[in-house]
């Protein structure tokens, strides 16, 4: 009988941010698969977990390490996959192993917990009902600018990773292409010097430049685009038109209601009411 691959979330900074289930899982599996055993050992030592490591699984070797790990799983061993911090597979190299395990009929069980992008989002003060995580901004200037232009009309909150070495250039690009957009820089999450900087990209950049540096891992949360007045009228009109149809109100009555409620032109409202 095959073993189970547990995908275990670990703290992103504060070692107290680990679940009881994660501790239990790490204690009871046969082996732990870690990106860097030195980083993971700090957590294991804190909670007196003595489970042995198997081969390291880090960026660049992940595909060649799949076969020996699959062999252990198919031999009935239970493995716990952890990243250096947070939830595995989120900007970490765990995907090939998880995909291969599922393709070989091996159970994959997530053990949820800390993740930096969600911590940044819920502390940002920006809308949380619709959001997208896009990894890190492209390194090349042209590709980065093209990406930022592509989200100019995106209504969802956008979350991207940055770093102390890249955050200045990332903010410069956002300030140039999305100058009016509110952003939040979340830094050193869950640690002693945790910080949220809010404002336009230029305002946040000015703060960092005055300091001369940006320490710790960074996450940028970018507010979504707000609809223009014309777009807002159109959205409202569509919602009202649907409601009027549900209530059986049609013809001139519906036309008058929509025109008065939205200030849209008669011809535009007429077309809206007669769209298929």
Backbone as CSV, one residue per row, in Angstrom:
resi,resn,N_x,N_y,N_z,CA_x,CA_y,CA_z,C_x,C_y,C_z
1,UNK,0.844,-1.202,0.000,0.000,0.000,0.000,0.877,1.248,0.000
2,UNK,0.527,2.199,-0.853,1.328,3.420,-0.972,1.200,4.279,0.275
3,UNK,2.238,5.096,0.487,2.197,6.050,1.574,1.412,7.286,1.185
4,UNK,1.458,8.283,2.040,0.738,9.538,1.836,1.741,10.685,1.797
5,UNK,1.521,11.610,0.877,2.324,12.827,0.818,1.541,13.938,1.500
6,UNK,2.029,14.390,2.648,1.419,15.507,3.359,2.120,16.803,2.947
7,UNK,1.342,17.810,2.609,1.890,19.118,2.248,1.633,20.026,3.444
8,UNK,2.698,20.306,4.202,2.559,20.893,5.533,3.016,22.350,5.546
9,UNK,2.125,23.230,5.974,2.469,24.641,6.117,3.236,24.854,7.427
10,UNK,4.258,25.694,7.363,5.061,26.020,8.534,5.093,27.541,8.710
11,UNK,5.579,28.043,9.838,5.562,29.497,10.080,6.327,30.291,9.022
12,UNK,5.883,31.540,8.804,6.583,32.429,7.876,7.564,33.337,8.596
13,UNK,7.595,33.248,9.899,8.510,34.091,10.676,8.424,33.754,12.142
14,UNK,7.274,34.042,12.727,7.033,33.740,14.128,6.821,32.240,14.291
15,UNK,7.703,31.576,15.037,7.644,30.122,15.155,6.407,29.633,15.898
16,UNK,5.689,30.540,16.554,4.446,30.144,17.223,3.310,29.932,16.234
17,UNK,3.483,30.386,15.003,2.424,30.265,13.993,2.478,28.903,13.314
18,UNK,2.285,27.859,14.078,2.229,26.506,13.528,1.029,25.820,14.158
19,UNK,0.347,24.984,13.401,-0.859,24.344,13.919,-0.504,23.064,14.677
20,UNK,-1.401,22.660,15.557,-1.218,21.405,16.280,-1.181,20.234,15.309
21,UNK,-1.987,20.327,14.261,-2.009,19.244,13.272,-0.688,19.152,12.534
22,UNK,-0.086,20.315,12.221,1.212,20.299,11.540,2.269,19.638,12.418
23,UNK,2.287,19.979,13.705,3.256,19.371,14.624,3.055,17.865,14.680
24,UNK,1.799,17.428,14.831,1.500,16.004,14.892,1.923,15.284,13.618
25,UNK,1.650,15.897,12.465,2.001,15.288,11.186,3.514,15.150,11.048
26,UNK,4.236,16.213,11.369,5.688,16.179,11.252,6.304,15.149,12.192
27,UNK,5.662,14.885,13.309,6.179,13.887,14.256,5.914,12.452,13.809
28,UNK,4.832,12.245,13.068,4.406,10.870,12.801,4.761,10.350,11.406
29,UNK,5.115,11.233,10.469,5.505,10.728,9.151,6.855,10.028,9.238
30,UNK,7.204,9.305,8.183,8.482,8.590,8.168,9.657,9.501,7.837
31,UNK,9.426,10.470,6.919,10.495,11.382,6.512,9.918,12.766,6.239
32,UNK,10.759,13.774,6.392,10.408,15.146,6.038,11.201,15.559,4.816
33,UNK,10.508,16.123,3.835,11.132,16.628,2.608,11.186,18.149,2.728
34,UNK,12.392,18.707,2.847,12.550,20.140,3.083,13.360,20.788,1.972
35,UNK,13.116,22.091,1.762,13.953,22.850,0.831,15.379,22.948,1.361
36,UNK,15.494,23.421,2.590,16.791,23.600,3.230,16.667,23.061,4.654
37,UNK,17.359,21.969,4.929,17.214,21.334,6.235,17.641,22.257,7.376
38,UNK,18.543,23.189,7.099,18.986,24.100,8.159,17.846,25.003,8.618
39,UNK,17.052,25.479,7.676,15.917,26.333,8.041,14.844,25.543,8.781
40,UNK,14.522,24.372,8.261,13.460,23.565,8.865,13.862,23.034,10.232
41,UNK,15.152,22.792,10.438,15.607,22.238,11.710,15.273,23.157,12.887
42,UNK,15.218,24.486,12.639,14.861,25.426,13.706,13.461,25.132,14.235
43,UNK,12.541,24.843,13.324,11.172,24.535,13.721,11.119,23.189,14.433
44,UNK,11.819,22.203,13.889,11.801,20.870,14.496,12.388,20.902,15.903
45,UNK,13.443,21.664,16.072,14.063,21.759,17.392,13.131,22.432,18.388
46,UNK,12.430,23.473,17.928,11.516,24.208,18.811,10.434,23.287,19.366
47,UNK,9.945,22.357,18.540,8.837,21.505,18.939,9.255,20.054,19.183
48,UNK,10.548,19.838,19.342,11.098,18.529,19.690,10.629,17.441,18.736
49,UNK,10.737,17.749,17.471,10.379,16.794,16.423,11.665,16.141,15.924
50,UNK,11.725,14.824,15.977,12.959,14.091,15.640,12.866,13.311,14.336
51,UNK,11.798,13.507,13.578,11.623,12.804,12.299,12.806,13.101,11.373
52,UNK,13.384,12.088,10.730,14.541,12.328,9.863,14.165,12.989,8.547
53,UNK,15.119,13.692,7.971,14.955,14.265,6.641,15.256,13.215,5.591
54,UNK,14.670,13.393,4.425,15.109,12.661,3.245,15.820,13.673,2.348
55,UNK,15.973,13.416,1.064,16.722,14.321,0.190,16.118,15.720,0.194
56,UNK,16.977,16.741,0.120,16.488,18.121,0.046,15.782,18.335,-1.289
57,UNK,14.839,19.279,-1.267,14.007,19.512,-2.444,13.932,21.008,-2.670
58,UNK,14.895,21.532,-3.395,14.984,22.981,-3.574,14.966,23.354,-5.053
59,UNK,14.811,24.664,-5.305,14.709,25.178,-6.674,15.915,24.756,-7.490
60,UNK,15.669,24.098,-8.617,16.734,23.681,-9.508,16.958,22.184,-9.533
61,UNK,16.582,21.490,-8.451,16.774,20.028,-8.418,15.447,19.303,-8.243
62,UNK,14.349,20.069,-8.209,13.079,19.468,-7.828,12.659,18.323,-8.748
63,UNK,12.903,18.461,-10.054,12.431,17.425,-10.972,13.260,16.149,-10.851
64,UNK,14.558,16.284,-10.632,15.400,15.088,-10.510,15.201,14.383,-9.168
65,UNK,14.619,15.076,-8.209,14.378,14.460,-6.902,13.020,13.775,-6.827
66,UNK,12.190,13.940,-7.837,10.849,13.351,-7.807,10.919,11.833,-7.750
67,UNK,11.750,11.218,-8.592,11.792,9.752,-8.694,12.127,9.071,-7.363
68,UNK,13.213,9.461,-6.669,13.489,8.794,-5.385,12.410,9.018,-4.335
69,UNK,11.762,10.189,-4.360,10.698,10.440,-3.404,9.456,9.617,-3.730
70,UNK,9.158,9.473,-5.009,8.042,8.614,-5.413,8.300,7.172,-5.001
71,UNK,9.551,6.760,-5.110,9.907,5.390,-4.721,9.602,5.152,-3.243
72,UNK,9.918,6.132,-2.406,9.614,6.005,-0.980,8.107,5.934,-0.747
73,UNK,7.371,6.802,-1.425,5.915,6.815,-1.272,5.292,5.509,-1.752
74,UNK,5.736,5.022,-2.893,5.187,3.779,-3.421,5.581,2.589,-2.557
75,UNK,6.654,2.752,-1.793,7.067,1.698,-0.869,6.340,1.744,0.467
76,UNK,5.382,2.666,0.590,4.572,2.721,1.794,4.998,3.750,2.824
77,UNK,6.003,4.575,2.496,6.457,5.585,3.440,5.584,6.844,3.347
78,UNK,5.294,7.425,4.496,4.584,8.697,4.539,5.599,9.830,4.597
79,UNK,5.407,10.838,3.744,6.329,11.966,3.665,5.602,13.265,3.967
80,UNK,6.326,14.195,4.587,5.796,15.549,4.813,6.649,16.525,4.013
81,UNK,6.032,17.202,3.072,6.721,18.210,2.259,6.560,19.569,2.932
82,UNK,7.688,20.241,3.213,7.642,21.585,3.794,8.516,22.510,2.966
83,UNK,8.204,23.804,3.023,9.036,24.796,2.361,9.871,25.504,3.417
84,UNK,10.705,26.430,2.999,11.503,27.178,3.967,10.620,27.975,4.920
85,UNK,9.481,28.421,4.422,8.554,29.190,5.249,7.192,29.216,4.579
86,UNK,6.148,29.081,5.374,4.803,29.215,4.832,4.270,27.943,4.203
87,UNK,3.426,28.130,3.207,2.726,27.026,2.558,3.484,26.544,1.333
88,UNK,3.835,25.261,1.269,4.541,24.737,0.095,3.750,24.955,-1.192
89,UNK,4.469,25.070,-2.282,3.967,25.268,-3.648,3.626,26.709,-3.967
90,UNK,3.456,27.582,-2.959,3.177,28.985,-3.234,4.517,29.685,-3.424
91,UNK,4.920,29.865,-4.676,6.241,30.399,-5.024,7.357,29.525,-4.458
92,UNK,7.097,28.241,-4.341,8.074,27.268,-3.882,8.065,26.080,-4.837
93,UNK,9.115,25.260,-4.795,9.278,24.221,-5.833,8.577,22.896,-5.575
94,UNK,7.437,22.871,-4.898,6.808,21.602,-4.578,5.895,21.022,-5.637
95,UNK,5.511,21.828,-6.637,4.489,21.387,-7.589,4.832,20.093,-8.328
96,UNK,6.055,19.926,-8.885,6.338,18.690,-9.627,6.129,17.421,-8.796
97,UNK,6.489,17.470,-7.514,6.316,16.290,-6.668,4.840,16.008,-6.419
98,UNK,4.067,17.029,-6.121,2.638,16.842,-5.881,1.952,16.307,-7.132
99,UNK,2.284,16.903,-8.272,1.675,16.453,-9.525,2.026,15.003,-9.827
100,UNK,3.301,14.640,-9.645,3.738,13.272,-9.923,3.072,12.284,-8.967
101,UNK,2.943,12.664,-7.702,2.302,11.781,-6.726,0.860,11.486,-7.131
102,UNK,0.131,12.507,-7.522,-1.262,12.309,-7.929,-1.350,11.448,-9.187
103,UNK,-0.438,11.667,-10.115,-0.435,10.865,-11.347,-0.150,9.399,-11.077
104,UNK,0.532,9.110,-9.971,0.845,7.724,-9.603,-0.145,7.161,-8.588
105,UNK,-1.250,7.858,-8.385,-2.294,7.351,-7.508,-1.990,7.463,-6.034
106,UNK,-1.074,8.338,-5.666,-0.688,8.523,-4.270,-1.513,9.658,-3.659
107,UNK,-2.001,9.441,-2.466,-2.816,10.460,-1.803,-1.956,11.665,-1.411
108,UNK,-2.483,12.855,-1.684,-1.841,14.105,-1.275,-2.784,14.801,-0.299
109,UNK,-2.281,15.077,0.894,-3.119,15.648,1.949,-2.546,16.992,2.379
110,UNK,-3.275,18.086,2.173,-2.787,19.390,2.620,-2.990,19.575,4.116
111,UNK,-2.004,20.160,4.771,-2.105,20.532,6.184,-1.941,22.046,6.215
112,UNK,-3.046,22.796,6.161,-2.972,24.251,5.955,-2.424,24.995,7.159
113,UNK,-1.978,26.218,6.883,-1.434,27.057,7.940,-1.010,28.402,7.388
114,UNK,0.094,28.913,7.898,0.544,30.251,7.545,0.901,30.367,6.067
115,UNK,0.564,31.533,5.500,0.996,31.874,4.147,1.102,33.387,4.060
116,UNK,2.228,33.859,3.555,2.520,35.289,3.589,1.523,36.106,2.781
117,UNK,1.093,35.591,1.635,0.234,36.406,0.772,-1.120,36.687,1.424
118,UNK,-1.668,35.718,2.148,-2.947,35.947,2.818,-2.769,36.872,4.023
119,UNK,-1.663,36.709,4.745,-1.397,37.618,5.859,-1.284,39.057,5.375
120,UNK,-0.598,39.248,4.231,-0.459,40.591,3.663,-1.813,41.141,3.227
121,UNK,-2.621,40.306,2.605,-3.925,40.747,2.108,-4.843,41.180,3.246
122,UNK,-4.961,40.360,4.283,-5.930,40.673,5.329,-5.471,41.833,6.208
123,UNK,-4.164,42.135,6.188,-3.678,43.279,6.934,-3.549,44.543,6.115
124,UNK,-3.836,44.440,4.829,-3.605,45.564,3.920,-4.673,46.643,4.004
125,UNK,-5.884,46.262,4.336,-6.992,47.209,4.291,-7.588,47.367,2.910
126,UNK,-7.128,46.580,1.951,-7.672,46.612,0.591,-8.720,45.504,0.441
127,UNK,-9.585,45.592,-0.584,-10.668,44.614,-0.729,-10.153,43.175,-0.788
128,UNK,-10.853,42.297,-0.089,-10.445,40.897,-0.014,-11.416,39.943,-0.693
129,UNK,-12.547,40.481,-1.225,-13.551,39.587,-1.790,-13.128,39.005,-3.129
130,UNK,-12.333,39.752,-3.900,-11.791,39.249,-5.156,-10.324,39.661,-5.231
131,UNK,-9.439,38.686,-5.385,-8.016,39.011,-5.467,-7.296,37.972,-6.307
132,UNK,-6.089,38.325,-6.736,-5.273,37.419,-7.536,-3.830,37.492,-7.048
133,UNK,-3.164,36.350,-7.001,-1.753,36.290,-6.642,-0.968,36.018,-7.921
134,UNK,-0.020,36.887,-8.240,0.711,36.776,-9.504,2.198,36.522,-9.320
135,UNK,2.581,35.907,-8.210,3.993,35.583,-8.018,4.809,36.845,-7.808
136,UNK,5.883,36.969,-8.566,6.728,38.170,-8.508,6.618,38.921,-9.827
137,UNK,6.818,40.227,-9.791,6.844,40.998,-11.030,8.015,40.530,-11.888
138,UNK,7.863,40.544,-13.228,8.974,40.151,-14.098,10.230,40.976,-13.820
139,UNK,11.380,40.353,-13.963,12.641,41.047,-13.691,12.986,42.063,-14.778
140,UNK,12.738,41.688,-16.043,13.097,42.576,-17.143,12.126,43.751,-17.202
141,UNK,12.682,44.936,-17.421,11.872,46.153,-17.360,10.711,46.126,-18.343
142,UNK,10.984,45.729,-19.591,9.923,45.722,-20.596,8.790,44.779,-20.231
143,UNK,9.142,43.591,-19.741,8.124,42.615,-19.350,7.360,43.087,-18.116
144,UNK,8.078,43.710,-17.191,7.426,44.217,-15.984,6.436,45.326,-16.326
145,UNK,6.851,46.246,-17.190,5.966,47.339,-17.589,4.739,46.812,-18.324
146,UNK,4.966,45.809,-19.182,3.838,45.234,-19.924,2.848,44.581,-18.968
147,UNK,3.360,43.906,-17.960,2.467,43.283,-16.971,1.648,44.343,-16.243
148,UNK,2.301,45.410,-15.799,1.586,46.455,-15.064,0.529,47.129,-15.928
149,UNK,0.831,47.315,-17.201,-0.175,47.884,-18.101,-1.353,46.928,-18.260
150,UNK,-1.061,45.633,-18.212,-2.123,44.638,-18.406,-3.110,44.609,-17.244
151,UNK,-2.700,45.093,-16.062,-3.623,45.087,-14.915,-4.205,46.481,-14.658
152,UNK,-4.021,47.388,-15.602,-4.506,48.759,-15.411,-6.019,48.802,-15.205
153,UNK,-6.747,47.876,-15.806,-8.203,47.834,-15.657,-8.664,46.667,-14.791
154,UNK,-7.718,45.969,-14.161,-8.074,44.832,-13.322,-8.745,45.309,-12.036
155,UNK,-9.959,44.836,-11.787,-10.715,45.288,-10.617,-10.343,44.525,-9.349
156,UNK,-9.715,43.371,-9.507,-9.344,42.590,-8.323,-8.109,43.178,-7.639
157,UNK,-7.976,42.928,-6.354,-6.754,43.248,-5.637,-5.659,42.298,-6.116
158,UNK,-4.485,42.845,-6.402,-3.371,42.042,-6.915,-2.292,41.929,-5.843
159,UNK,-1.782,40.715,-5.643,-0.729,40.462,-4.663,0.493,39.930,-5.394
160,UNK,1.665,40.524,-5.137,2.904,40.056,-5.752,4.019,40.030,-4.701
161,UNK,4.920,39.085,-4.874,6.108,39.034,-4.033,7.133,40.041,-4.530
162,UNK,7.924,40.561,-3.611,9.079,41.372,-3.962,10.206,40.985,-3.010
163,UNK,11.271,41.742,-2.972,12.404,41.442,-2.107,13.126,42.741,-1.800
164,UNK,13.996,42.767,-0.792,14.735,43.993,-0.488,15.557,44.504,-1.671
165,UNK,15.951,43.585,-2.561,16.785,43.969,-3.693,15.981,44.468,-4.881
166,UNK,14.700,44.108,-4.933,13.894,44.442,-6.100,12.777,45.438,-5.807
167,UNK,12.476,45.657,-4.530,11.291,46.439,-4.201,11.396,47.879,-4.695
168,UNK,12.595,48.456,-4.736,12.738,49.835,-5.214,12.373,49.927,-6.698
169,UNK,12.906,49.020,-7.511,12.592,49.058,-8.949,11.132,48.686,-9.197
170,UNK,10.586,47.776,-8.393,9.171,47.418,-8.540,8.270,48.622,-8.250
171,UNK,8.592,49.346,-7.191,7.785,50.519,-6.836,7.926,51.635,-7.861
172,UNK,9.140,51.810,-8.397,9.356,52.811,-9.453,8.463,52.512,-10.648
173,UNK,8.393,51.249,-11.025,7.575,50.860,-12.180,6.095,51.086,-11.907
174,UNK,5.645,50.721,-10.720,4.231,50.920,-10.383,3.900,52.408,-10.338
175,UNK,4.811,53.202,-9.776,4.590,54.653,-9.702,4.491,55.269,-11.085
176,UNK,5.220,54.717,-12.042,5.211,55.249,-13.400,3.950,54.862,-14.166
177,UNK,3.495,53.628,-14.002,2.411,53.118,-14.836,1.054,53.178,-14.134
178,UNK,1.051,53.012,-12.809,-0.197,53.062,-12.034,-0.042,54.093,-10.913
179,UNK,0.189,55.345,-11.265,0.556,56.354,-10.259,-0.526,56.656,-9.233
180,UNK,-1.789,56.501,-9.606,-2.879,56.850,-8.689,-3.339,55.667,-7.844
181,UNK,-2.818,54.501,-8.129,-3.301,53.300,-7.461,-2.787,53.202,-6.025
182,UNK,-3.652,52.883,-5.095,-3.225,52.641,-3.719,-2.524,51.291,-3.635
183,UNK,-1.399,51.266,-2.940,-0.707,50.007,-2.731,-0.364,49.873,-1.250
184,UNK,-0.043,48.654,-0.856,0.415,48.383,0.498,1.661,47.510,0.408
185,UNK,2.712,47.939,1.066,3.921,47.127,1.189,3.888,46.459,2.557
186,UNK,3.832,45.129,2.564,3.876,44.355,3.803,5.283,43.781,3.940
187,UNK,5.896,44.039,5.080,7.310,43.688,5.260,7.517,42.987,6.599
188,UNK,8.385,41.981,6.611,8.728,41.273,7.845,7.490,40.728,8.570
189,UNK,6.601,40.121,7.802,5.337,39.650,8.364,5.547,38.654,9.501
190,UNK,4.809,38.834,10.564,4.770,38.033,11.800,6.033,38.168,12.647
191,UNK,6.986,38.965,12.208,8.232,39.126,12.953,8.174,40.389,13.821
192,UNK,9.225,40.624,14.575,9.268,41.749,15.509,9.080,43.086,14.801
193,UNK,9.667,43.213,13.620,9.624,44.485,12.894,8.587,44.476,11.757
194,UNK,7.524,43.721,11.935,6.443,43.690,10.943,5.957,45.119,10.663
195,UNK,5.713,45.391,9.362,5.319,46.746,8.981,4.420,46.723,7.751
196,UNK,3.445,47.624,7.747,2.599,47.857,6.584,2.748,49.325,6.199
197,UNK,3.193,49.587,4.967,3.281,50.945,4.451,2.188,51.117,3.404
198,UNK,1.348,52.124,3.580,0.199,52.318,2.691,0.266,53.674,2.011
199,UNK,-0.202,53.722,0.765,-0.230,54.975,0.014,-0.061,54.685,-1.459
200,UNK,0.280,55.710,-2.229,0.628,55.477,-3.638,2.007,54.828,-3.692
201,UNK,2.365,54.277,-4.841,3.693,53.672,-4.977,4.779,54.706,-4.729
202,UNK,4.573,55.941,-5.181,5.567,56.999,-4.980,5.717,57.339,-3.502
203,UNK,4.605,57.384,-2.773,4.664,57.696,-1.347,5.406,56.610,-0.569
204,UNK,5.117,55.360,-0.897,5.805,54.256,-0.225,7.286,54.248,-0.587
205,UNK,7.573,54.512,-1.856,8.962,54.554,-2.301,9.732,55.663,-1.598
206,UNK,9.109,56.810,-1.417,9.775,57.927,-0.730,10.177,57.536,0.689
207,UNK,9.317,56.789,1.377,9.626,56.354,2.735,10.853,55.440,2.735
208,UNK,10.873,54.495,1.804,11.999,53.560,1.751,13.291,54.262,1.346
209,UNK,13.201,55.174,0.402,14.401,55.894,-0.034,14.962,56.765,1.082
210,UNK,14.095,57.322,1.923,14.566,58.112,3.059,15.330,57.242,4.049
211,UNK,14.919,55.977,4.138,15.628,55.049,5.020,16.921,54.543,4.382
212,UNK,16.934,54.502,3.062,18.108,54.025,2.353,18.138,52.537,2.119
213,UNK,17.153,51.801,2.612,17.130,50.356,2.431,15.745,49.815,2.763
214,UNK,15.530,48.579,2.367,14.305,47.863,2.718,14.722,46.484,3.207
215,UNK,14.478,46.217,4.463,14.905,44.949,5.039,13.761,43.947,5.053
216,UNK,14.127,42.679,4.930,13.150,41.609,5.046,12.395,41.338,3.756
217,UNK,11.742,40.182,3.727,10.941,39.826,2.564,9.743,40.762,2.449
218,UNK,9.383,41.105,1.219,8.343,42.112,0.978,7.222,41.534,0.119
219,UNK,6.022,41.971,0.399,4.876,41.653,-0.447,4.174,42.958,-0.791
220,UNK,3.838,43.109,-2.052,3.114,44.288,-2.511,1.659,43.903,-2.786
221,UNK,0.752,44.656,-2.201,-0.678,44.452,-2.432,-1.182,45.690,-3.176
222,UNK,-1.708,45.478,-4.383,-2.088,46.573,-5.272,-3.608,46.636,-5.373
223,UNK,-4.168,47.779,-5.069,-5.610,47.951,-5.129,-6.109,47.781,-6.554
224,UNK,-7.300,47.244,-6.698,-7.884,47.065,-8.014,-8.359,48.383,-8.609
225,UNK,-8.553,48.377,-9.918,-9.029,49.578,-10.605,-10.473,49.847,-10.218
226,UNK,-10.780,51.103,-10.034,-12.153,51.502,-9.732,-12.869,51.829,-11.042
227,UNK,-14.140,51.411,-11.208,-14.852,51.696,-12.454,-15.068,53.193,-12.632
228,UNK,-14.993,53.655,-13.865,-15.301,55.052,-14.162,-16.785,55.282,-13.972
229,UNK,-17.199,56.564,-14.018,-18.612,56.868,-13.860,-19.439,56.195,-14.947
230,UNK,-18.914,56.200,-16.156,-19.637,55.565,-17.266,-19.760,54.057,-17.042
231,UNK,-18.648,53.441,-16.601,-18.687,52.010,-16.330,-19.633,51.713,-15.180
232,UNK,-19.600,52.583,-14.140,-20.482,52.390,-12.998,-21.941,52.475,-13.398
233,UNK,-22.280,53.418,-14.264,-23.658,53.537,-14.748,-24.081,52.299,-15.523
234,UNK,-23.162,51.794,-16.312,-23.467,50.603,-17.111,-23.728,49.395,-16.200
235,UNK,-22.898,49.220,-15.202,-23.069,48.104,-14.271,-24.399,48.218,-13.540
236,UNK,-24.687,49.428,-13.051,-25.952,49.654,-12.361,-27.131,49.392,-13.283
237,UNK,-27.032,49.858,-14.507,-28.123,49.672,-15.465,-28.361,48.192,-15.745
238,UNK,-27.292,47.423,-15.880,-27.440,45.989,-16.143,-28.126,45.298,-14.969
239,UNK,-27.729,45.674,-13.753,-28.346,45.069,-12.572,-29.821,45.438,-12.467
240,UNK,-30.129,46.719,-12.733,-31.522,47.161,-12.674,-32.365,46.523,-13.776
241,UNK,-31.787,46.400,-14.960,-32.519,45.786,-16.072,-32.888,44.348,-15.746
242,UNK,-31.964,43.623,-15.149,-32.238,42.239,-14.770,-33.344,42.176,-13.722
243,UNK,-33.297,43.095,-12.757,-34.315,43.124,-11.710,-35.683,43.472,-12.285
244,UNK,-35.730,44.436,-13.212,-37.009,44.823,-13.830,-37.610,43.660,-14.609
245,UNK,-36.747,42.919,-15.308,-37.251,41.760,-16.054,-37.831,40.724,-15.105
246,UNK,-37.154,40.510,-13.961,-37.665,39.552,-12.976,-39.037,39.972,-12.451
247,UNK,-39.245,41.292,-12.322,-40.511,41.808,-11.799,-41.561,41.986,-12.892
248,UNK,-41.201,41.668,-14.118,-42.144,41.771,-15.219,-42.367,43.180,-15.731
249,UNK,-41.460,44.086,-15.418,-41.584,45.478,-15.872,-40.800,45.630,-17.173
250,UNK,-41.485,45.956,-18.245,-40.841,46.060,-19.557,-41.317,47.327,-20.261
251,UNK,-40.870,47.479,-21.508,-41.352,48.575,-22.334,-40.948,49.949,-21.828
252,UNK,-41.842,50.896,-21.990,-41.550,52.285,-21.655,-41.309,52.486,-20.159
253,UNK,-42.005,51.704,-19.332,-41.818,51.825,-17.896,-40.390,51.505,-17.493
254,UNK,-39.867,50.411,-18.019,-38.496,50.025,-17.722,-37.521,51.060,-18.266
255,UNK,-37.827,51.582,-19.465,-36.958,52.573,-20.086,-36.864,53.827,-19.212
256,UNK,-37.991,54.314,-18.718,-38.003,55.529,-17.894,-37.254,55.316,-16.582
257,UNK,-37.469,54.173,-15.960,-36.802,53.886,-14.677,-35.289,53.865,-14.842
258,UNK,-34.830,53.202,-15.878,-33.379,53.087,-16.092,-32.760,54.430,-16.444
259,UNK,-33.411,55.198,-17.262,-32.872,56.504,-17.639,-32.761,57.415,-16.418
260,UNK,-33.783,57.395,-15.562,-33.778,58.260,-14.390,-32.739,57.798,-13.364
261,UNK,-32.566,56.477,-13.219,-31.667,55.939,-12.191,-30.196,56.054,-12.577
262,UNK,-29.910,56.015,-13.883,-28.507,55.935,-14.309,-28.020,57.144,-15.091
263,UNK,-28.908,58.010,-15.529,-28.533,59.161,-16.367,-27.929,58.753,-17.705
264,UNK,-28.180,57.522,-18.111,-27.710,57.077,-19.419,-28.635,57.619,-20.504
265,UNK,-28.106,57.704,-21.735,-28.899,58.192,-22.862,-29.970,57.168,-23.225
266,UNK,-31.069,57.708,-23.798,-32.220,56.876,-24.138,-31.820,55.717,-25.058
267,UNK,-31.044,55.995,-26.104,-30.664,54.944,-27.054,-29.815,53.860,-26.386
268,UNK,-28.920,54.281,-25.456,-28.081,53.298,-24.777,-28.920,52.394,-23.871
269,UNK,-29.892,52.990,-23.189,-30.755,52.206,-22.324,-31.630,51.271,-23.158
270,UNK,-32.117,51.765,-24.285,-32.962,50.933,-25.175,-32.183,49.710,-25.644
271,UNK,-30.917,49.937,-26.069,-30.094,48.799,-26.519,-29.863,47.797,-25.390
272,UNK,-29.635,48.330,-24.190,-29.408,47.452,-23.043,-30.631,46.575,-22.770
273,UNK,-31.833,47.157,-22.838,-33.047,46.420,-22.552,-33.340,45.373,-23.620
274,UNK,-32.815,45.569,-24.816,-33.130,44.640,-25.901,-31.954,43.752,-26.286
275,UNK,-30.919,43.712,-25.424,-29.813,42.789,-25.669,-30.296,41.374,-25.415
276,UNK,-29.777,40.458,-26.217,-30.142,39.041,-26.026,-29.460,38.485,-24.788
